Amino acid sequence: MGYSGARGGLDAIRAAEALVRRRRLAGESDWLGLDQVTERLRLAVDRVQGEGGLWAPELAARAFRQAEGDVLEAAQLLRAYRSTLPRLAYTVPVDADEMVLLRRIVPAYRTPPGPQLLGRTLDYTGRLIDLTPDAEARAEARAEAHRGEAHRDEARRDEDTADASPQASVDTGSRHSTDTAAPDSPADDRVDQRRPPRLLDLLRSLDLAVERRTGEDPEPFDITRKPARPGAPRSAWLAAMSRAETGALMNLWYRNVLGPDGYIHEVTLGEVRHGYLPVRVAHPHTGGSVDIGTVRATETEAIEDLDGLDEDRTKFDVGYGLCFGHNERKAIAMANLDISAWRDRGRSALHQSILLTTDGLDSSGFLEHLKLPHYVTFRSMVERKRAVAAALAEMDRREATQADVDGLLAEAPPEVDCISSVSVGPAADDPVSASTGGTP
């Protein structure tokens, strides 16, 4: 509004802000608490954190509530708040294999190394609206929770009984993969089931996966400190996609699969994981690594069948995706686009699309600024249109005048020969002509 010359504009803006705040804070229903948002709207809060680039569940819930459910607006609030915070330390890189899994599926293998953990998923649930009355639904949920707690208590008793018997301990350990089992403790063996080996390790052991660990990109590209442009390293486009708007990334992936880009022909998901990753920093005094918390993240590995003329057709390529929270759509699209960007190598506009068009805040900001006053710009456009119209009218007038002149010239009689039509008088010394007046 800085260039607005309208009188009363500031009063209108303040009134609009007051109306938004009054509608958000007042109302006939109960106040929506932050614990309700984080617990009941968990996936929305995860999206806000992922697109805002900050793991802070309570702040994300507050932003989501303030934005009245608008995920992009909430991400904008969260990212703006993050920009005001001081950077106290840099985290130490952690290995994704340290993730304590809540969910792990391997669509590519029926019996993969390690367990399949369905966890919380709607993949096998019909998309039907649950019309159960609230009171009945809460009672059913409480009963289900009690049954689950009783089942867990029974499982713990069985495990304690198994641990007390040497033979039973051997049998318990034999049910797990020897690759993941700790050799000296059945309890550690159970814990390691939450950190199973990944499918990519199996493909590498079979010499079926191309090697993407080239060492050309040792330090991650910090997209919060410098803009990423086409030609940036792989870590830049991975970081951009992890913070991208989920719908934009899905659209770009879908275009890549079925549209004109077409770098992915046969999509196979190797592995999808969701769990807790440690947050680790260097101790300011000792220099040692210290875990200061955890974040939930979703990780995906996608497998692509190499079939290009200049590619190794005996192997697969594997793309990678990792993002904050439980957001499998984004992680899957990200992993497949990672393969596409790698295979593209700058030949098309794919890198530009990933780096410059998938950030929801950038695109929505550009779109929504169109709602701000633009009458100065539009007046200039109108004046240019009128000037063009006047110039065209003047050209038409001149062309019409010239056409009239050309028409008159075309209708005029032919010109008379001046030499043949004019009589030449007699010479002064001609007696005959002089006496007869020039008549023979």
Residue pairs with C-beta under 8 A, 6 or more apart in sequence:
1 9
1 10
1 13
1 372
1 373
3 373
3 376
4 373
5 376
6 373
9 373
24 65
24 66
24 68
32 65
34 58
34 61
34 62
34 65
37 44
37 45
37 61
37 64
37 65
38 45
38 57
38 58
38 60
38 61
41 61
41 64
42 326
43 325
43 326
43 327
44 64
44 69
44 71
45 57
45 60
45 61
45 64
45 325
46 296
46 324
46 325
46 326
46 327
47 71
47 75
47 246
47 325
47 327
48 60
48 63
48 64
48 71
48 74
48 75
48 78
49 55
49 56
49 57
49 60
49 78
49 324
49 325
50 242
50 243
50 246
50 323
50 324
50 325
50 327
50 330
51 71
51 72
51 75
51 243
51 244
51 245
51 246
51 360
51 361
52 60
52 63
52 74
52 75
52 76
52 77
52 78
52 79
52 82
53 78
53 79
53 82
53 224
53 243
53 324
54 60
54 78
54 79
54 81
54 82
55 295
55 324
56 78
59 78
59 81
60 74
60 78
63 73
63 74
63 75
63 77
63 78
63 81
64 71
64 74
66 74
66 77
67 73
67 74
67 77
72 245
72 360
72 361
72 364
75 360
75 361
76 361
76 364
76 365
79 361
89 281
89 282
89 284
90 281
90 282
91 279
91 280
91 281
92 280
92 281
92 282
92 289
94 277
94 278
94 279
94 280
96 277
96 299
96 322
97 195
97 197
97 198
98 195
98 277
98 278
99 195
99 273
99 275
99 276
99 277
99 297
99 299
100 194
100 195
100 275
100 276
100 294
101 117
101 119
101 194
101 195
101 196
101 273
101 274
101 275
102 117
102 119
102 120
102 274
102 275
102 276
102 296
103 117
103 118
103 119
103 120
103 121
103 272
103 273
103 274
103 275
103 326
104 114
104 115
104 116
104 117
104 119
104 196
104 271
104 272
104 273
104 274
104 275
105 116
105 117
105 118
105 121
105 271
105 272
106 112
106 116
106 199
106 270
106 271
106 272
107 268
107 269
107 270
107 272
108 199
108 268
108 269
108 270
108 271
108 303
109 199
109 202
112 199
112 202
112 271
113 177
113 179
113 180
113 196
113 197
113 198
113 199
113 201
113 202
114 177
114 179
114 180
114 193
114 196
114 197
115 193
115 196
119 274
120 326
130 137
132 140
159 172
159 190
161 168
162 168
162 169
162 171
162 172
162 186
163 169
163 172
163 186
163 187
169 186
172 186
172 189
173 181
173 186
173 189
176 189
176 190
176 192
176 193
177 196
177 197
179 197
180 189
180 192
180 193
180 195
180 196
180 197
181 188
181 189
181 192
182 188
182 189
182 191
182 192
194 275
198 271
198 301
199 270
199 271
199 301
200 209
200 270
200 271
200 301
200 318
203 209
203 270
203 303
203 316
203 318
207 315
208 314
208 315
208 316
209 315
209 316
209 317
209 318
210 306
210 312
210 315
210 316
210 317
210 318
212 317
212 318
212 342
216 233
217 233
217 234
217 235
219 235
220 235
220 239
221 228
221 232
221 233
221 235
221 236
221 239
222 239
223 236
223 239
223 240
223 243
228 236
228 237
228 239
228 240
228 355
229 355
229 356
230 346
230 351
230 352
230 355
231 346
231 351
232 351
232 355
234 338
234 341
234 342
236 355
237 337
237 338
237 341
237 351
237 354
237 355
238 320
238 321
238 322
238 334
238 338
240 354
240 355
240 358
240 359
241 249
241 321
241 323
241 330
241 333
241 334
241 337
241 338
241 354
241 358
242 321
242 322
242 323
242 324
242 330
242 334
243 359
244 330
244 334
244 354
244 358
244 359
244 360
245 358
245 359
245 360
245 361
245 363
245 364
246 327
246 329
246 330
246 333
247 360
248 357
248 358
248 359
248 360
248 363
249 330
249 333
249 334
249 337
249 358
250 329
250 330
250 333
252 333
252 337
252 353
252 354
252 357
252 358
253 332
253 333
253 336
253 337
255 261
256 262
256 263
256 264
256 336
256 337
256 340
256 350
257 264
257 267
257 336
261 340
261 348
261 350
263 339
263 340
263 343
263 344
263 350
264 304
264 336
264 339
264 340
265 304
265 305
265 307
266 304
266 305
267 302
267 304
267 336
268 302
268 303
268 304
268 305
269 300
269 301
269 302
269 303
269 332
270 301
270 302
270 303
270 318
271 299
271 300
271 301
272 298
272 299
272 300
272 328
272 331
272 332
273 298
273 299
273 300
274 296
274 297
274 298
274 299
274 326
274 328
275 296
275 297
276 294
276 295
276 296
276 297
277 294
277 295
277 296
277 297
278 291
278 293
278 294
279 291
279 292
279 293
279 294
279 295
280 289
280 290
280 291
280 292
281 289
281 290
281 292
282 288
282 289
282 290
283 289
283 290
295 324
296 324
296 325
296 326
297 322
297 323
297 324
297 325
298 321
298 322
298 323
298 325
298 326
298 327
298 328
298 330
298 331
299 320
299 321
299 322
299 331
300 320
300 321
300 322
300 328
300 331
300 332
300 334
300 335
301 318
301 319
301 320
301 321
301 335
302 318
302 319
302 320
302 321
302 332
302 335
302 336
302 338
302 339
303 316
303 317
303 318
304 316
304 317
304 318
304 319
304 336
304 339
304 343
305 316
306 312
306 313
306 315
306 316
306 317
307 313
308 343
317 339
317 342
317 343
318 339
319 334
319 335
319 336
319 337
319 338
319 339
319 340
319 342
320 334
320 335
320 338
321 330
321 331
321 332
321 333
321 334
321 335
321 336
321 338
322 331
322 334
323 330
323 331
323 334
337 354
340 350
341 350
341 351
341 354
344 350
344 351
356 362
357 363
423 438
425 438
426 433
426 434
426 438
427 433
428 434
432 440
